[in-house]
C-alpha cells in the first residue's frame, strides 16, 4: 500500500516527461552548403558538327571518357522547402588509343586526350518532399559557366604541329582552354530515412545534416562562345598529328551526360 500517492504521481510524471523528451522531433543543425562526389561517362559530340568528319570516332572509336568531379556549394537562401546555392567544381577525364603510323597501322605509342573541367554553378533544390512529406526524394536543377583545360599527348610527350592560316604558319602546342556553359536536372535520394539514428549521430558529431545518393543529366555546351579557335570537345585530330594538326571549324558541343554519386549537406 502506497502511503504517499503524491510521490508515486511525481515519479510517474517524471517518467512521462522523459518519454516525451526522447520522442521529441529531431531538429538538424543549421545547413549552409553541400559537397558532391560524382562519376559518369562523357563523350564529346564534335563528330555531329557539319564539315569536321569524325575525328573523335576515328581515333578513339565509340569509347566515352570517364568523368570524375568534385563540387562544393554554399546555400545562401533557405525558404521553406527549397534552397538556392552557388558553388564550383573541378573534374578530370581522359581518352586514349593506339597512335597510327604513316601507313595507317597501330604504333607502339598512344594518343591521349586529357581534359580538366573547371566550373561555377547555381543550384536550386526542392526539399519539400523530404522535409515535410517524409518522401526521401530531392529534385534539383543546375546551370553554370565552364572552362575546360585540355592537352594532347603522343608517346607520352606533349604534341605540337605546324598550323597554317592566312597570316602564315606557326608551331602550336596541343593544349588550351575553352569556355562554355552547362545545365541539367537531377534527383537525390535522402539516406537518412534508412537509419535515422546513424543520421542524427552523423549530424551531432560531424555537422552533416543529410546524406544522399543521386543521379543527374548534364548538357554541356563548350564552344568558346563563338570564338574562332580549336574546339574544346576535340581540339585536334590525333590520327593526323604525326603529319600536322588540322584546325576544326567551330561547332557546338552538345552532350547529355548521366552522372551518379554521393552528396552531403553541412
C-alpha positions as CSV (number, residue, x, y, z in Angstrom):
1,X,0.0,0.0,0.0
2,X,1.4,3.4,-1.0
3,X,1.1,5.9,1.8
4,X,2.2,8.9,-0.2
5,X,0.3,8.9,-3.5
6,X,1.7,12.3,-4.4
7,X,5.2,10.8,-4.5
8,X,4.1,8.0,-6.9
9,X,2.4,10.6,-9.1
10,X,5.6,12.6,-9.2
11,X,7.6,9.6,-10.2
12,X,5.1,8.7,-12.9
13,X,5.1,12.3,-14.2
14,X,8.8,12.3,-14.5
15,X,8.8,9.1,-16.5
16,X,6.2,10.6,-18.9
17,X,8.3,13.7,-19.3
18,X,11.3,11.6,-20.0
19,X,9.5,9.6,-22.7
20,X,8.1,12.8,-24.2
21,X,11.5,14.4,-24.3
22,X,13.1,11.3,-26.0
23,X,10.2,11.2,-28.6
24,X,10.5,14.9,-29.4
25,X,11.1,15.5,-33.2
26,X,14.8,15.7,-34.1
27,X,15.9,19.1,-35.3
28,X,19.0,19.1,-37.5
29,X,21.9,21.6,-37.2
30,X,21.8,24.7,-39.5
31,X,22.5,23.9,-43.1
32,X,25.0,26.0,-45.0
33,X,26.3,24.1,-48.0
34,X,26.8,20.8,-49.8
35,X,29.6,18.5,-51.0
36,X,29.3,16.2,-54.0
37,X,31.4,13.4,-55.5
38,X,30.1,12.2,-58.8
39,X,31.1,10.0,-61.7
40,X,29.8,9.4,-65.2
41,X,30.6,8.9,-68.9
42,X,31.3,11.9,-71.2
43,X,31.6,11.7,-75.0
44,X,32.4,14.8,-77.0
45,X,29.8,15.5,-79.7
46,X,32.1,17.2,-82.2
47,X,31.6,14.4,-84.7
48,X,27.9,15.6,-85.0
49,X,29.0,19.0,-86.4
50,X,28.9,19.5,-90.1
51,X,32.1,19.7,-92.0
52,X,34.5,18.2,-89.5
53,X,34.2,14.5,-90.3
54,X,34.5,12.1,-87.4
55,X,37.9,12.9,-85.7
56,X,36.9,11.5,-82.3
57,X,35.4,8.3,-83.5
58,X,38.3,7.7,-86.0
59,X,40.8,8.0,-83.2
60,X,39.1,6.7,-80.0
61,X,36.2,4.7,-81.5
62,X,32.9,4.7,-79.6
63,X,34.6,4.8,-76.2
64,X,33.5,7.5,-73.8
65,X,35.7,9.4,-71.4
66,X,35.1,8.6,-67.7
67,X,34.4,11.9,-65.9
68,X,35.1,12.3,-62.1
69,X,34.0,15.6,-60.4
70,X,34.1,17.2,-57.0
71,X,31.7,20.0,-56.2
72,X,31.2,22.4,-53.3
73,X,28.3,24.8,-52.9
74,X,27.1,27.4,-50.4
75,X,23.4,27.5,-49.8
76,X,22.7,31.2,-49.2
77,X,18.8,31.1,-49.3
78,X,16.6,28.7,-47.4
79,X,12.9,29.4,-47.9
80,X,10.6,26.6,-46.5
81,X,11.0,23.5,-48.7
82,X,13.7,25.0,-51.0
83,X,17.3,26.0,-51.1
84,X,19.3,28.1,-53.5
85,X,23.1,27.8,-53.6
86,X,26.2,28.8,-55.6
87,X,29.4,26.8,-55.9
88,X,32.1,25.4,-58.0
89,X,33.8,22.2,-59.0
90,X,36.6,20.5,-60.8
91,X,36.9,17.2,-62.6
92,X,39.1,15.1,-64.8
93,X,38.5,12.9,-67.9
94,X,40.7,11.1,-70.4
95,X,40.5,9.3,-73.7
96,X,43.4,7.3,-75.2
97,X,44.0,4.9,-78.2
98,X,46.9,3.5,-80.2
99,X,48.6,6.0,-82.3
100,X,48.7,5.5,-86.1
101,X,51.8,5.1,-88.3
102,X,52.1,6.8,-91.7
103,X,50.7,3.6,-93.3
104,X,47.7,3.7,-91.0
105,X,48.6,0.8,-88.8
106,X,48.7,0.9,-85.0
107,X,52.0,2.0,-83.5
108,X,53.6,1.2,-80.1
109,X,52.7,4.7,-78.8
110,X,49.4,6.0,-77.5
111,X,47.5,9.1,-78.4
112,X,45.9,10.7,-75.2
113,X,43.4,13.5,-74.8
114,X,43.2,14.8,-71.2
115,X,40.6,17.3,-70.1
116,X,40.2,19.1,-66.7
117,X,36.8,20.9,-66.4
118,X,36.5,23.9,-64.0
119,X,33.1,25.3,-63.4
120,X,30.9,27.6,-61.3
121,X,27.3,26.6,-60.7
122,X,23.9,27.9,-59.4
123,X,21.8,25.1,-57.8
124,X,18.1,25.2,-56.9
125,X,16.9,22.3,-54.8
126,X,13.3,21.3,-53.8
127,X,13.4,19.8,-50.3
128,X,9.7,20.0,-49.6
129,X,9.1,16.2,-50.3
130,X,11.8,15.1,-47.9
131,X,11.4,17.8,-45.2
132,X,7.6,17.9,-45.0
133,X,6.1,14.8,-46.5
134,X,8.5,12.2,-45.5
135,X,9.3,11.2,-49.1
136,X,13.1,10.9,-49.4
137,X,13.4,12.4,-52.8
138,X,15.0,15.8,-53.6
139,X,14.8,17.0,-57.2
140,X,17.1,19.8,-58.3
141,X,18.4,21.8,-61.2
142,X,21.7,23.4,-62.1
143,X,23.1,25.9,-64.5
144,X,26.7,27.1,-64.7
145,X,29.7,28.5,-66.6
146,X,32.6,26.3,-67.5
147,X,36.3,26.5,-68.6
148,X,37.8,23.2,-69.8
149,X,41.6,22.9,-70.0
150,X,42.8,20.2,-72.4
151,X,46.1,18.9,-73.7
152,X,47.1,16.1,-76.1
153,X,49.9,13.6,-75.8
154,X,51.6,11.2,-78.2
155,X,54.1,8.7,-76.9
156,X,54.0,10.5,-73.5
157,X,55.1,13.8,-75.0
158,X,53.0,17.0,-75.5
159,X,52.0,17.1,-79.1
160,X,52.9,20.0,-81.4
161,X,52.5,20.7,-85.1
162,X,52.7,23.4,-87.7
163,X,49.4,25.2,-88.1
164,X,48.9,27.5,-91.2
165,X,46.3,30.2,-91.8
166,X,46.1,33.4,-93.7
167,X,48.7,35.1,-91.6
168,X,51.3,32.3,-92.0
169,X,52.4,29.2,-90.2
170,X,53.4,28.7,-86.6
171,X,54.3,25.8,-84.4
172,X,51.4,25.1,-82.0
173,X,51.2,23.0,-78.9
174,X,48.2,20.7,-78.5
175,X,46.9,22.4,-75.4
176,X,44.5,25.1,-74.5
177,X,41.3,26.1,-72.7
178,X,37.7,26.7,-73.9
179,X,34.8,28.4,-72.3
180,X,31.2,27.2,-72.2
181,X,28.2,26.6,-70.1
182,X,26.1,23.6,-68.8
183,X,22.7,22.9,-67.4
184,X,20.7,19.9,-66.2
185,X,18.3,18.3,-63.8
186,X,19.0,15.8,-61.0
187,X,17.3,13.7,-58.4
188,X,18.6,12.8,-54.9
189,X,17.6,10.0,-52.6
190,X,18.0,11.0,-48.9
191,X,19.6,8.2,-47.0
192,X,18.6,9.5,-43.5
193,X,15.3,7.6,-43.6
194,X,17.2,4.3,-43.9
195,X,18.9,4.7,-40.5
196,X,17.7,7.8,-38.6
197,X,19.8,7.1,-35.5
198,X,23.1,7.0,-37.6
199,X,22.0,10.1,-39.5
200,X,21.5,12.0,-36.2
201,X,24.9,10.9,-34.9
202,X,26.5,11.9,-38.1
203,X,24.9,15.4,-37.7
204,X,25.8,15.8,-34.0
205,X,29.4,14.7,-34.3
206,X,30.4,15.9,-37.8
207,X,27.8,18.5,-38.6
208,X,26.5,16.6,-41.7
209,X,22.8,17.3,-42.0
210,X,21.8,14.8,-44.7
211,X,23.5,12.3,-47.0
212,X,22.3,11.3,-50.5
213,X,22.8,9.1,-53.5
214,X,21.9,10.9,-56.7
215,X,21.7,10.9,-60.5
216,X,21.8,13.9,-62.8
217,X,21.9,14.7,-66.5
218,X,24.3,17.3,-67.7
219,X,24.1,19.1,-71.1
220,X,27.4,20.9,-71.8
221,X,27.9,23.5,-74.5
222,X,31.7,24.0,-74.6
223,X,32.1,26.1,-77.7
224,X,34.2,29.1,-76.7
225,X,31.0,31.3,-77.1
226,X,31.6,31.6,-80.8
227,X,35.3,32.4,-80.7
228,X,37.2,31.1,-83.8
229,X,39.6,28.7,-82.2
230,X,40.2,25.0,-81.8
231,X,37.1,23.3,-80.4
232,X,37.3,22.1,-76.8
233,X,35.5,18.8,-77.3
234,X,38.0,17.6,-79.7
235,X,40.6,20.3,-80.2
236,X,42.8,18.4,-82.6
237,X,42.8,15.2,-84.7
238,X,45.2,12.8,-83.0
239,X,45.2,10.5,-86.1
240,X,46.7,13.4,-88.1
241,X,49.2,14.7,-85.5
242,X,52.1,12.8,-87.0
243,X,51.6,14.7,-90.2
244,X,50.4,18.0,-88.9
245,X,47.4,19.2,-86.9
246,X,44.2,20.4,-88.5
247,X,42.1,23.2,-87.2
248,X,38.5,22.2,-86.7
249,X,35.6,24.5,-87.6
250,X,33.8,26.0,-84.7
251,X,30.9,23.7,-83.8
252,X,28.6,23.3,-80.8
253,X,29.3,20.6,-78.3
254,X,26.1,19.1,-77.1
255,X,26.2,16.2,-74.6
256,X,23.7,14.7,-72.2
257,X,25.9,13.1,-69.6
258,X,24.4,10.9,-66.9
259,X,26.2,11.3,-63.6
260,X,25.8,9.5,-60.3
261,X,27.4,9.9,-57.0
262,X,27.1,10.8,-53.3
263,X,26.3,14.1,-51.7
264,X,26.2,15.5,-48.2
265,X,24.7,18.7,-46.7
266,X,26.5,20.6,-44.0
